[in-house]
């Protein structure tokens, strides 16, 4: 279904939202979060409010947080990345071996696990998953996962052993097996087309995790039911067996005031996307706030240098110097959104502090623009050879307070004689315009992943390519990150990319983006995977 159709469906359902929330409300008064939680209680249903509707449940498409939050709970993975240590731990795979140049990975599997339709999760099923994610399936429209590089083939050694072969070193593959992009689906589900993974078909997705989707109201609601037979949590998890709660009722609630009001009124138990301006209200009302970091490429503006106005490095350097990221954080956000000091988050693997390149210096910016031949026009906007230094950026709907952020940046850039036009993401030409550097010379985005490969995912020409780049050197540097088996050299390769992005003034990092959640104090066991997607498996309710 198209996005306009989804929006229409959501609009039609908005009238029923209040009554839905009321019917899901527990009526129980929250208990103080300072009280000891006690032992987990099994049973009950959680009403969870999501900011946006999902678009697709094919795991390689799960980078969009509403997609990933669902896939995270209906699929198990070969491995688990500990969100505290970032170490890779056993899950469906009990052990693994990797050859010296990271071109061959062999996994030993548990033999007592099944998909939700009863199909065994054996080596053949796992092989089909990674053949699909590593090679794609053009006939079905299934894309290659951005988390997997250099994939060649799988080999079923026996029922509980599978080997994966790569055409070149793939040091990020072990971590890739822990991500939602590698969620294990039944062989039959992998025969669906990409469209059949889309909205309206959630109950058809047969996964391997602790929950199954039992009901869907298009664009507005999903119901997750706990699998009674689930007994294969990650090996190091204290909690084994089925999930504690019986059901999760996910309700799409785009309006900030409705999400917050429903939480504080006891009509919802747990919500995603607490805006910065609501954080104090949530905490002062005695509710719990969670702000896990996304540990990847920071919330940034990509400067698409193939646009003639941005082809001169001095112009790009001027834009970097003309943006005050600290003012953005101080004006719009909270301490949960630290100012960015590199393209990568300070909690990302391989981070390097590049602050010296990103200092706010409007005088330097003006000087650089003078040197580039742009002089102030009658309205203060600089011009060169009759062309105004006027640029366009689209609001990024997945990013927090994107419109407000971009409008403040536009005010800052106006002070140095640069016009930045901020367009709404629902404009009719949005989908095509963002692929054209002439129409969208600046692009607002981020990406979360707790692996070195995240920087390649964002900037490589065959991945997200947010720069719409033609820079062969940048591609070469990014390829080194994804193909260097030596961990120390991989750190150096990642830092070399950060150096290059900073030196070339290709990005303007703004802040380290968290995912911010609110919950009633009687909701316990709230956990997240390594980049801030919710895990419902450990959640339990203490309503008394």
C-alpha positions in Angstrom: 0.0 0.0 0.0 1.3 3.5 -0.8 2.3 5.9 1.9 -0.6 8.3 1.1 -3.0 5.4 1.4 -1.5 4.6 4.8 -1.8 8.2 5.9 -5.4 8.2 4.8 -6.1 5.0 6.7 -4.5 6.4 9.8 -6.6 9.6 9.5 -9.8 7.6 9.2 -8.9 5.7 12.3 -7.9 8.7 14.4 -11.5 9.3 15.4 -11.4 5.9 17.1 -8.1 6.4 18.9 -9.4 7.8 22.1 -11.9 5.0 22.6 -9.2 2.4 21.7 -6.9 3.8 24.4 -9.7 3.9 26.9 -10.5 0.2 26.2 -6.8 -0.7 26.6 -6.4 1.3 29.8 -5.8 -0.7 33.0 -7.5 1.7 35.3 -4.7 1.0 37.8 -2.9 3.9 39.5 0.9 4.0 38.8 3.1 2.9 41.7 6.2 4.9 42.6 9.3 3.9 40.5 11.3 4.1 43.7 9.6 1.1 45.1 11.5 -2.3 44.6 10.1 -4.1 41.6 10.0 -7.6 43.2 9.7 -10.8 41.2 8.5 -10.7 37.6 4.8 -11.3 37.1 3.5 -13.3 34.2 0.4 -12.1 32.4 -1.4 -8.9 31.4 -1.2 -6.7 28.3 0.9 -3.7 27.6 -0.5 -0.7 25.6 2.4 0.7 23.6 2.1 3.8 21.6 4.3 4.2 18.5 4.9 7.5 16.8 4.7 6.2 13.2 3.2 3.3 11.3 5.5 0.6 10.0 6.1 0.4 6.2 7.7 -3.1 5.7 8.7 -6.1 7.8 11.4 -7.6 5.5 14.3 -7.5 7.9 16.8 -5.7 5.6 14.2 -2.9 5.5 13.9 -2.7 9.2 16.3 0.2 9.7 13.3 2.5 9.9 12.6 2.4 13.7 8.8 1.5 13.5 9.8 -1.4 11.3 12.7 -2.5 13.5 10.7 -2.3 16.7 8.4 -4.9 15.3 11.0 -7.2 13.7 13.0 -7.0 16.9 10.2 -8.8 18.8 9.0 -11.3 16.3 12.4 -12.7 15.2 15.3 -14.3 17.0 18.8 -14.0 15.5 21.8 -16.2 15.2 23.6 -14.1 17.8 22.9 -11.4 20.4 24.8 -8.2 20.8 25.0 -7.3 24.5 23.8 -3.7 24.6 26.1 -2.9 27.5 29.4 -4.5 26.4 28.6 -4.7 22.6 30.1 -8.2 22.8 28.5 -10.9 20.5 26.9 -13.7 22.5 25.1 -17.0 21.6 21.4 -17.1 20.7 20.2 -19.5 18.0 23.9 -20.2 17.3 25.6 -21.9 20.2 29.1 -21.3 18.9 30.9 -20.2 15.8 34.3 -20.2 14.1 35.8 -17.6 11.7 38.8 -18.1 9.5 41.8 -15.8 9.6 40.7 -13.5 6.8 37.0 -13.5 7.7 35.9 -15.1 4.5 34.3 -18.1 6.1 32.0 -18.3 9.1 30.6 -21.6 10.5 27.8 -21.7 13.1 26.6 -24.5 15.3 22.9 -24.2 15.9 20.5 -25.1 18.7 18.4 -28.1 17.8 15.2 -27.3 19.8 14.0 -24.1 18.2 11.1 -23.5 15.8 9.5 -20.8 13.8 6.0 -19.8 15.0 4.4 -22.1 12.5 6.3 -25.1 14.0 8.9 -25.3 11.2 12.3 -26.2 12.6 15.0 -23.6 12.6 17.7 -25.8 11.1 20.8 -25.2 9.0 18.8 -25.2 5.8 16.4 -22.6 7.0 19.2 -20.4 8.3 21.0 -20.8 5.0 17.9 -19.6 3.1 17.7 -16.6 5.3 21.2 -15.4 4.7 21.2 -16.3 1.0 18.2 -14.0 0.7 19.7 -11.2 2.9 23.2 -11.5 1.4 22.2 -11.9 -2.3 18.7 -10.5 -2.4 15.9 -12.0 -4.6 15.3 -9.7 -7.6 12.3 -11.7 -8.7 10.5 -11.0 -5.4 11.9 -7.5 -5.1 13.9 -8.5 -2.0 16.9 -6.3 -1.5 20.4 -7.1 -0.2 20.9 -6.2 3.5 23.1 -3.2 4.0 24.5 -5.0 7.1 26.1 -7.8 5.0 29.1 -7.3 2.7 30.8 -9.5 0.2 28.4 -12.5 0.6 29.0 -15.4 -1.8 27.1 -18.5 -0.6 25.9 -20.8 2.1 26.8 -24.4 2.8 24.6 -26.7 4.9 27.1 -29.0 6.6 24.5 -30.9 8.6 21.1 -30.2 10.2 22.7 -28.1 13.0 25.7 -26.7 11.2 25.9 -24.0 8.5 28.9 -22.3 6.8 28.8 -19.0 5.0 31.4 -18.1 2.3 32.4 -14.6 1.3 34.1 -13.2 -1.8 36.3 -10.9 0.3 36.9 -10.3 3.9 33.7 -9.6 5.8 34.7 -8.7 9.3 31.3 -7.2 10.1 29.3 -10.3 9.4 29.3 -11.7 12.9 27.8 -8.5 14.3 25.4 -8.5 11.3 24.0 -11.8 12.4 22.8 -10.1 15.7 20.9 -7.2 14.0 17.3 -6.9 13.2 18.3 -6.8 9.6 19.1 -10.5 10.0 16.0 -11.6 11.9 15.2 -15.2 11.1 12.1 -15.9 9.2 10.5 -19.2 8.1 11.4 -20.5 4.6 7.9 -20.0 3.5 7.9 -16.3 4.6 11.0 -15.7 2.5 9.0 -16.7 -0.6 6.9 -13.5 -0.1 7.5 -10.5 -2.3 8.7 -7.2 -0.9 5.2 -5.8 -1.3 3.8 -8.8 0.7 6.0 -7.8 3.6 4.3 -4.4 3.6 1.6 -2.9 5.7 -1.5 -4.9 6.0 0.3 -8.3 5.9 1.9 -8.4 9.4 0.0 -11.5 10.4 1.5 -13.4 7.5 5.1 -12.9 8.8 6.3 -16.1 10.4 9.2 -15.4 12.7 11.3 -17.0 15.4 11.0 -14.7 18.3 9.0 -14.5 21.5 6.0 -12.8 20.0 3.7 -13.3 17.0 1.5 -10.8 15.4 -2.1 -11.9 15.7 -4.1 -8.9 14.5 -3.6 -5.8 12.5 -5.7 -2.7 11.8 -4.1 -1.1 8.8 -1.9 1.8 9.7 -3.2 2.1 13.3 -2.9 -1.1 15.4 -1.0 -4.3 15.9 -1.5 -7.0 18.5 1.5 -9.1 19.6 0.8 -12.4 21.4 3.5 -14.2 23.5 4.5 -17.6 22.2 3.9 -20.2 24.9 6.5 -22.5 23.4 9.3 -19.9 23.2 12.3 -21.1 25.2 15.4 -19.9 23.4 16.3 -16.5 24.7 20.0 -15.5 24.3 22.1 -17.9 26.3 23.3 -15.2 28.8 19.8 -13.9 29.5 18.6 -14.4 33.1 15.1 -14.7 31.8 14.4 -18.0 29.9 11.1 -19.3 28.7 8.1 -17.4 27.3 7.7 -13.6 27.5 6.2 -12.3 30.8 3.3 -10.4 29.3 0.5 -12.1 27.3 0.0 -9.3 24.7 1.4 -6.1 23.4 -1.2 -3.7 21.9 0.7 -1.3 19.6 -1.3 1.7 18.7 0.1 4.3 16.1 -0.3 7.7 17.7 1.4 10.5 15.7 0.2 13.4 17.8 2.8 14.2 20.5 0.2 15.5 22.9 -2.0 12.4 22.6 0.9 10.1 23.3 2.1 12.0 26.4 -1.5 12.7 27.6 -2.4 9.0 27.3 0.7 7.9 29.2 0.1 10.4 32.0 -3.6 9.6 32.2 -3.0 5.8 32.5 -4.5 5.0 29.1 -1.1 3.8 27.8 1.7 2.0 29.6 4.7 2.6 27.4 5.4 5.0 24.6 8.1 5.7 22.0 9.2 9.1 20.9 9.0 11.4 23.9 9.9 14.7 22.4 12.5 16.8 24.1 10.0 19.4 25.1 7.9 16.8 26.9 10.8 15.1 28.8 10.5 17.2 32.0 6.7 16.8 32.1 7.0 13.0 32.0 9.6 12.8 34.7 8.0 15.4 37.0 4.8 13.4 36.8 6.5 10.4 38.3 6.9 8.4 35.1 10.1 6.8 33.8 12.2 8.2 30.9 14.6 6.0 28.8 17.0 7.5 26.3 19.2 4.7 24.8 21.7 6.0 22.2 21.7 4.8 18.6 25.6 4.5 18.5 25.9 5.1 14.8 26.2 8.0 12.3 25.0 11.1 14.0 22.0 13.3 13.2 23.6 15.3 10.5 23.2 17.4 7.3 24.9 15.8 4.3 26.2 18.4 1.8 25.7 17.0 -1.7 28.8 18.3 -3.4 27.7 17.3 -6.9 25.4 20.3 -6.7 27.3 23.1 -8.4 26.6 25.5 -5.5 28.4 23.1 -3.2 31.2 21.9 -5.5 33.6 24.5 -4.0 35.0 23.1 -0.8 35.2 26.7 0.6 31.4 26.9 0.3 30.9 23.7 2.2 33.4 24.7 4.8 31.5 28.0 5.2 28.3 26.1 5.8 30.0 24.0 8.4 31.4 27.0 10.2 28.0 28.8 9.9 26.0 26.2 11.8 26.0 26.3 15.6 25.2 22.8 16.7 25.4 23.7 20.3 22.7 26.3 19.9 20.5 23.6 18.2 21.0 21.4 21.2 20.5 24.1 23.8 17.4 25.6 22.1 15.5 22.5 21.0 16.8 19.5 22.8 18.0 18.2 26.2 21.1 16.6 27.7 19.9 13.3 26.1 21.1 14.8 22.8 24.8 15.5 23.1 26.4 17.8 20.6 28.0 15.8 17.8 31.8 16.0 17.5 32.2 13.8 14.4 30.2 12.0 11.8 30.0 9.1 14.3 28.6 9.1 17.7 31.0 9.2 20.6 29.6 5.8 21.7 30.1 4.3 18.2 32.9 1.8 17.5 35.9 3.6 16.0 34.8 7.1 16.9 37.3 9.9 16.5 36.9 13.5 17.9 36.8 15.8 14.9 35.7 18.9 16.9 38.4 21.1 15.3 36.7 20.9 12.0 33.2 21.6 13.3 33.7 24.8 15.4 31.1 27.5 15.0 32.8 30.5 13.4 30.6 32.8 11.4 33.4 35.2 10.6 35.4 32.4 9.1 32.3 31.4 7.2 31.9 34.9 5.7 35.5 35.0 4.7 35.4 31.7 3.0 32.3 32.8 1.0 34.0 36.0 0.0 37.0 34.0 -1.3 34.6 31.7 -3.2 33.2 34.7 -5.0 29.8 35.0 -3.3 29.0 38.5 -2.3 25.9 39.8 -0.4 22.9 40.8 -2.6 20.3 43.4 -1.9 18.4 41.1 0.5 21.6 39.9 2.3 21.7 36.6 0.5 25.0 36.0 -1.3 25.2 35.8 -5.1 27.8 34.8 -7.7 27.4 35.4 -11.4 23.8 36.3 -10.8 23.0 33.0 -8.9 21.8 33.2 -5.4 23.3 31.0 -2.7 19.9 29.4 -2.1 19.7 25.8 -1.0 16.9 23.4 -0.2 16.5 20.7 2.5 13.5 18.5 3.3 12.2 17.8 6.8 13.2 14.3 7.9 10.1 12.7 9.4 11.9 9.9 11.3 14.2 12.4 13.0 13.2 14.2 16.2 12.0 17.8 15.7 13.6 17.9 12.3 11.5 20.9 11.1 12.4 22.9 14.1 16.1 21.9 13.8 16.3 22.8 10.1 14.5 26.2 10.7 17.0 27.1 13.3 19.9 26.1 11.0 18.3 28.2 8.3 18.3 31.2 10.7 22.0 30.6 11.4 22.9 30.3 7.8 21.0 33.5 6.9 23.4 35.4 9.1 26.3 34.4 6.7 24.2 35.2 3.6 23.0 31.7 2.8 19.3 30.9 2.1 18.1 27.5 3.3 14.6 26.6 2.2 13.0 24.0 4.5 10.3 21.9 2.8 7.8 19.5 4.3 8.5 15.8 3.9 4.9 15.2 2.7 5.4 17.4 -0.4 4.2 15.5 -3.5 7.6 15.5 -5.1 9.6 14.6 -2.0 10.4 10.9 -2.9 11.9 12.0 -6.2 13.5 15.3 -5.1 15.6 13.7 -2.4 17.4 11.6 -5.0 18.4 14.7 -7.0 21.3 16.8 -5.6 20.1 19.8 -7.7 16.7 19.7 -5.9 17.9 18.6 -2.5 21.5 19.7 -2.0 21.2 19.2 1.8 19.9 16.0 3.3 18.9 15.4 7.0 19.4 11.9 8.4 21.2 9.5 10.7 21.6 5.7 11.0 22.1 3.5 14.0 24.2 0.3 14.2 26.7 -0.8 16.7 29.4 -1.9 14.3 32.2 -0.2 12.3 30.2 -0.9 9.1 27.6 1.7 10.0 29.6 4.5 8.4 29.7 2.5 5.1 26.0 1.9 5.3 25.4 5.7 5.3 27.8 7.0 2.8 28.8 4.2 0.3 27.5 4.7 -3.2 25.8 1.3 -3.3 24.2 1.6 0.2 22.3 4.6 1.5 24.5 7.1 -0.3 23.1 10.1 1.5 25.7 12.3 -0.2 24.7 11.1 -3.7 28.4 10.8 -4.1 30.7 10.3 -7.1 33.8 10.4 -4.9 35.8 7.2 -5.7 38.3 7.9 -2.9 35.5 8.0 -0.3 34.2 4.7 -1.6 37.6 3.2 -1.3 38.0 4.4 2.3 34.5 3.0 3.1 35.3 -0.3 1.5 38.4 -0.7 3.6 36.2 -0.4 6.8 34.0 -3.3 5.6 36.8 -5.6 4.4 39.7 -5.2 6.9 39.8 -8.3 9.2 42.4 -6.9 11.6 40.4 -5.1 14.4 43.1 -2.4 15.0 43.4 -1.6 11.3 39.6 -1.5 11.1 39.5 1.2 13.8 42.1 3.1 11.8 40.1 2.7 8.6 36.9 4.0 10.3 38.8 7.0 11.7 40.3 7.7 8.2 36.7 8.0 6.9 35.8 10.4 9.7 38.9 12.5 8.8 38.0 12.6 5.2 34.4 13.6 5.7 35.6 16.4 8.0 38.4 17.6 5.8 36.1 17.6 2.7 33.3 19.3 4.7 30.8 16.7 3.4 28.7 16.6 6.5 27.5 18.9 9.3 27.1 16.8 12.4 24.4 18.2 14.7 23.8 15.8 17.7 24.0 12.2 18.9 20.5 10.9 18.4 18.8 8.8 21.1 15.5 7.0 21.1 13.4 8.4 23.9 10.7 6.4 25.6 8.4 7.0 28.5 6.7 4.3 30.7 4.5 4.1 33.7 6.4 3.2 36.9 4.6 -0.1 37.2 6.1 -1.3 33.9 9.3 -3.2 34.6 11.9 -5.0 32.6 12.2 -2.4 29.9 15.2 -3.3 27.7 16.6 -2.3 24.3 18.8 -3.9 21.8 22.2 -2.3 21.1 20.8 0.7 19.1 17.7 1.6 21.1 14.9 -0.6 19.7 12.5 -1.9 22.3 12.5 -5.5 23.6 9.2 -6.6 25.0 10.4 -10.0 26.1 11.5 -9.0 29.6 8.6 -6.5 30.2 6.3 -7.2 33.1 3.6 -5.3 34.9 3.3 -4.7 38.6 -0.2 -3.2 39.0 -1.4 -3.1 42.6 
